[in-house]
Amino acid sequence: MGFPSREEVRHLRYLYPPGRIVMLAEMYDEPQAPTRGTCGEIRGVDDAGSILVRWDNGSTLSLIPSVDKFYLLEHRPADLEK
């Protein structure tokens, strides 16, 4: 897996803007990954194309869009109950 082009990074930043909420389905080959179903807030996309996330459990592990599985949410699950 190589580094994405500037255009690819620009597209990722469009798809995954800061403030959006994600829910983790699977983080590939990462022993310190948050558990499945953990939510977090996107903080940005770095120049390597990784999605920077502040997870609700305090972790800051980044998502790799072409490797990890996750869902974009409209709201945090707790927000839906209000």
MDTraj code that builds the backbone (N, CA, C; nanometers):
import mdtraj as md
import numpy as np

residues = "MET GLY PHE PRO SER ARG GLU GLU VAL ARG HIS LEU ARG TYR LEU TYR PRO PRO GLY ARG ILE VAL MET LEU ALA GLU MET TYR ASP GLU PRO GLN ALA PRO THR ARG GLY THR CYS GLY GLU ILE ARG GLY VAL ASP ASP ALA GLY SER ILE LEU VAL ARG TRP ASP ASN GLY SER THR LEU SER LEU ILE PRO SER VAL ASP LYS PHE TYR LEU LEU GLU HIS ARG PRO ALA ASP LEU GLU LYS".split()
xyz = np.array([
    [0.0841, -0.1178, 0.0000],
    [0.0000, 0.0000, 0.0000],
    [0.0883, 0.1237, 0.0000],
    [0.0758, 0.2070, -0.1010],
    [0.1547, 0.3287, -0.1104],
    [0.0791, 0.4481, -0.0556],
    [0.1458, 0.5612, -0.0578],
    [0.0824, 0.6839, -0.0112],
    [-0.0150, 0.7353, -0.1167],
    [-0.1259, 0.7936, -0.0728],
    [-0.2232, 0.8463, -0.1687],
    [-0.1724, 0.9760, -0.2321],
    [-0.2259, 1.0056, -0.3473],
    [-0.1912, 1.1308, -0.4150],
    [-0.2583, 1.2480, -0.3417],
    [-0.2179, 1.3675, -0.3758],
    [-0.2804, 1.4870, -0.3160],
    [-0.4300, 1.4902, -0.3443],
    [-0.4667, 1.4508, -0.4649],
    [-0.6086, 1.4498, -0.5028],
    [-0.6857, 1.3474, -0.4185],
    [-0.6268, 1.2315, -0.3963],
    [-0.6920, 1.1297, -0.3129],
    [-0.7076, 1.1786, -0.1690],
    [-0.6059, 1.2448, -0.1166],
    [-0.6152, 1.2994, 0.0198],
    [-0.7227, 1.4073, 0.0243],
    [-0.7285, 1.4924, -0.0755],
    [-0.8316, 1.5963, -0.0831],
    [-0.9709, 1.5329, -0.0824],
    [-0.9875, 1.4250, -0.1555],
    [-1.1161, 1.3559, -0.1603],
    [-1.1507, 1.2939, -0.0237],
    [-1.0526, 1.2328, 0.0417],
    [-1.0752, 1.1769, 0.1748],
    [-1.1159, 1.2857, 0.2737],
    [-1.0536, 1.4017, 0.2643],
    [-1.0888, 1.5131, 0.3532],
    [-1.2311, 1.5622, 0.3278],
    [-1.2753, 1.5531, 0.2041],
    [-1.4139, 1.5877, 0.1719],
    [-1.5107, 1.4847, 0.2313],
    [-1.4754, 1.3555, 0.2166],
    [-1.5630, 1.2488, 0.2668],
    [-1.5678, 1.2413, 0.4189],
    [-1.4561, 1.2726, 0.4846],
    [-1.4434, 1.2551, 0.6291],
    [-1.4019, 1.3860, 0.6963],
    [-1.4924, 1.4843, 0.6995],
    [-1.4571, 1.6136, 0.7590],
    [-1.4518, 1.6066, 0.9122],
    [-1.3754, 1.6965, 0.9737],
    [-1.3711, 1.7025, 1.1199],
    [-1.5116, 1.7204, 1.1781],
    [-1.5328, 1.6539, 1.2910],
    [-1.6622, 1.6642, 1.3586],
    [-1.7568, 1.5498, 1.3299],
    [-1.7375, 1.4786, 1.2191],
    [-1.8238, 1.3640, 1.1886],
    [-1.7976, 1.2526, 1.2889],
    [-1.9009, 1.1745, 1.3156],
    [-1.8915, 1.0650, 1.4113],
    [-1.8744, 0.9336, 1.3351],
    [-1.7832, 0.8492, 1.3828],
    [-1.7628, 0.7173, 1.3242],
    [-1.7841, 0.6109, 1.4306],
    [-1.8225, 0.4918, 1.3847],
    [-1.8336, 0.3754, 1.4728],
    [-1.7445, 0.2671, 1.4154],
    [-1.6596, 0.2119, 1.4989],
    [-1.5651, 0.1102, 1.4545],
    [-1.6338, -0.0244, 1.4360],
    [-1.6091, -0.0873, 1.3221],
    [-1.6552, -0.2244, 1.2978],
    [-1.5382, -0.3204, 1.3143],
    [-1.4223, -0.2833, 1.2581],
    [-1.3037, -0.3691, 1.2688],
    [-1.1792, -0.2870, 1.2356],
    [-1.0785, -0.2985, 1.3200],
    [-0.9498, -0.2359, 1.2926],
    [-0.8509, -0.3489, 1.2702],
    [-0.7981, -0.3572, 1.1512],
    [-0.7152, -0.4680, 1.1086],
    [-0.5815, -0.4715, 1.1805],
    [-0.5488, -0.5858, 1.2369],
    [-0.4153, -0.6156, 1.2894],
    [-0.3629, -0.5098, 1.3864],
    [-0.4481, -0.4635, 1.4758],
    [-0.4075, -0.3629, 1.5743],
    [-0.4502, -0.4107, 1.7124],
    [-0.3554, -0.4622, 1.7918],
    [-0.3910, -0.5171, 1.9230],
    [-0.4461, -0.4137, 2.0202],
    [-0.4153, -0.2868, 2.0005],
    [-0.4641, -0.1830, 2.0907],
    [-0.5880, -0.1125, 2.0373],
    [-0.6513, -0.1708, 1.9377],
    [-0.7692, -0.1097, 1.8767],
    [-0.8832, -0.0989, 1.9766],
    [-0.9633, 0.0061, 1.9642],
    [-1.0854, 0.0127, 2.0442],
    [-1.1749, -0.1067, 2.0118],
    [-1.2620, -0.1415, 2.1031],
    [-1.3515, -0.2542, 2.0785],
    [-1.4529, -0.2201, 1.9699],
    [-1.5012, -0.3232, 1.9047],
    [-1.6028, -0.3079, 1.8005],
    [-1.7223, -0.2321, 1.8592],
    [-1.7729, -0.1362, 1.7845],
    [-1.8868, -0.0568, 1.8289],
    [-1.8487, 0.0728, 1.8981],
    [-1.7180, 0.0935, 1.9231],
    [-1.6737, 0.2180, 1.9848],
    [-1.6927, 0.3328, 1.8861],
    [-1.7420, 0.4445, 1.9359],
    [-1.7607, 0.5631, 1.8530],
    [-1.6492, 0.6623, 1.8777],
    [-1.6323, 0.7525, 1.7839],
    [-1.5329, 0.8572, 1.7983],
    [-1.5628, 0.9712, 1.7039],
    [-1.4920, 1.0816, 1.7247],
    [-1.5090, 1.2003, 1.6424],
    [-1.3885, 1.2180, 1.5520],
    [-1.4136, 1.2393, 1.4245],
    [-1.3060, 1.2637, 1.3293],
    [-1.2436, 1.3994, 1.3593],
    [-1.1104, 1.4012, 1.3670],
    [-1.0353, 1.5241, 1.3917],
    [-0.9730, 1.5770, 1.2628],
    [-0.9644, 1.4916, 1.1596],
    [-0.9060, 1.5336, 1.0329],
    [-0.8507, 1.4142, 0.9573],
    [-0.7898, 1.4430, 0.8435],
    [-0.7227, 1.3419, 0.7605],
    [-0.5804, 1.3908, 0.7384],
    [-0.4825, 1.3061, 0.7692],
    [-0.3429, 1.3491, 0.7527],
    [-0.2976, 1.3313, 0.6078],
    [-0.1754, 1.3730, 0.5790],
    [-0.1233, 1.3693, 0.4420],
    [-0.1028, 1.2277, 0.3895],
    [-0.1011, 1.1287, 0.4803],
    [-0.0883, 0.9890, 0.4385],
    [-0.2251, 0.9262, 0.4114],
    [-0.3327, 1.0021, 0.4332],
    [-0.4673, 0.9511, 0.4077],
    [-0.5296, 0.8792, 0.5254],
    [-0.4661, 0.8831, 0.6427],
    [-0.5241, 0.8220, 0.7624],
    [-0.6258, 0.9173, 0.8237],
    [-0.7345, 0.8607, 0.8739],
    [-0.8390, 0.9410, 0.9374],
    [-0.8071, 0.9509, 1.0861],
    [-0.7843, 1.0724, 1.1326],
    [-0.7496, 1.0968, 1.2720],
    [-0.8780, 1.0988, 1.3541],
    [-0.8838, 1.0146, 1.4562],
    [-1.0059, 1.0001, 1.5360],
    [-0.9742, 1.0131, 1.6835],
    [-1.0596, 1.0841, 1.7552],
    [-1.0551, 1.0843, 1.9016],
    [-1.1684, 0.9919, 1.9461],
    [-1.1311, 0.8710, 1.9864],
    [-1.2287, 0.7694, 2.0252],
    [-1.2854, 0.8009, 2.1632],
    [-1.4091, 0.7601, 2.1862],
    [-1.4763, 0.7858, 2.3131],
    [-1.4063, 0.7200, 2.4319],
    [-1.3259, 0.6182, 2.4070],
    [-1.2540, 0.5510, 2.5153],
    [-1.1195, 0.6182, 2.5451],
    [-1.0894, 0.7291, 2.4776],
    [-0.9660, 0.8023, 2.5007],
    [-0.8550, 0.7727, 2.4016],
    [-0.8691, 0.6682, 2.3224],
    [-0.7689, 0.6323, 2.2228],
    [-0.7665, 0.7357, 2.1104],
    [-0.6513, 0.7453, 2.0461],
    [-0.6391, 0.8337, 1.9297],
    [-0.5847, 0.7585, 1.8084],
    [-0.6052, 0.6281, 1.8044],
    [-0.5601, 0.5503, 1.6888],
    [-0.6342, 0.5962, 1.5643],
    [-0.5607, 0.6075, 1.4557],
    [-0.6188, 0.6514, 1.3290],
    [-0.6782, 0.5341, 1.2526],
    [-0.7759, 0.5652, 1.1692],
    [-0.8346, 0.4671, 1.0789],
    [-0.7637, 0.4737, 0.9443],
    [-0.7458, 0.3593, 0.8820],
    [-0.6933, 0.3535, 0.7462],
    [-0.8108, 0.3137, 0.6575],
    [-0.8615, 0.4068, 0.5765],
    [-0.9857, 0.3830, 0.5024],
    [-0.9868, 0.2572, 0.4160],
    [-0.8756, 0.2210, 0.3554],
    [-0.8743, 0.1046, 0.2664],
    [-0.8525, -0.0271, 0.3413],
    [-0.8319, -0.0202, 0.4734],
    [-0.8015, -0.1390, 0.5526],
    [-0.9041, -0.1622, 0.6631],
    [-0.9306, -0.0592, 0.7418],
    [-1.0207, -0.0717, 0.8557],
    [-1.1660, -0.0572, 0.8115],
    [-1.2552, -0.1160, 0.8919],
    [-1.3987, -0.1087, 0.8616],
    [-1.4664, -0.0235, 0.9675],
    [-1.5459, 0.0719, 0.9208],
    [-1.6139, 0.1644, 1.0109],
    [-1.7353, 0.2229, 0.9407],
    [-1.8217, 0.2841, 1.0219],
    [-1.9436, 0.3458, 0.9698],
    [-1.9448, 0.4931, 1.0058],
    [-1.9899, 0.5761, 0.9145],
    [-2.0162, 0.7163, 0.9449],
    [-2.1566, 0.7244, 1.0020],
    [-2.1723, 0.7967, 1.1119],
    [-2.3021, 0.8112, 1.1756],
    [-2.3494, 0.9556, 1.1668],
    [-2.4802, 0.9737, 1.1673],
    [-2.5369, 1.1077, 1.1711],
    [-2.5265, 1.1649, 1.3127],
    [-2.5404, 1.0778, 1.4138],
    [-2.5357, 1.1182, 1.5544],
    [-2.4697, 1.0072, 1.6335],
    [-2.4190, 1.0413, 1.7487],
    [-2.3718, 0.9374, 1.8421],
    [-2.4935, 0.8567, 1.8859],
    [-2.4779, 0.7271, 1.9064],
    [-2.5923, 0.6447, 1.9480],
    [-2.6650, 0.6997, 2.0707],
    [-2.5947, 0.7543, 2.1688],
    [-2.6600, 0.8097, 2.2879],
    [-2.7454, 0.9312, 2.2512],
    [-2.7053, 1.0060, 2.1480],
    [-2.7814, 1.1232, 2.1064],
    [-2.9177, 1.0858, 2.0496],
    [-2.9309, 0.9650, 1.9965],
    [-3.0572, 0.9225, 1.9381],
    [-3.1645, 0.9006, 2.0440],
    [-3.1240, 0.8738, 2.1683],
    [-3.2193, 0.8480, 2.2746],
    [-3.2797, 0.9763, 2.3313],
    [-3.2192, 1.0905, 2.3063],
    [-3.2654, 1.2169, 2.3642],
    [-3.3844, 1.2717, 2.2920],
])
top = md.Topology()
chain = top.add_chain()
for i, resn in enumerate(residues, 1):
    res = top.add_residue(resn, chain, resSeq=i)
    for name in ("N", "CA", "C"):
        top.add_atom(name, md.element.get_by_symbol(name[0]), res)
traj = md.Trajectory(xyz[None], top)
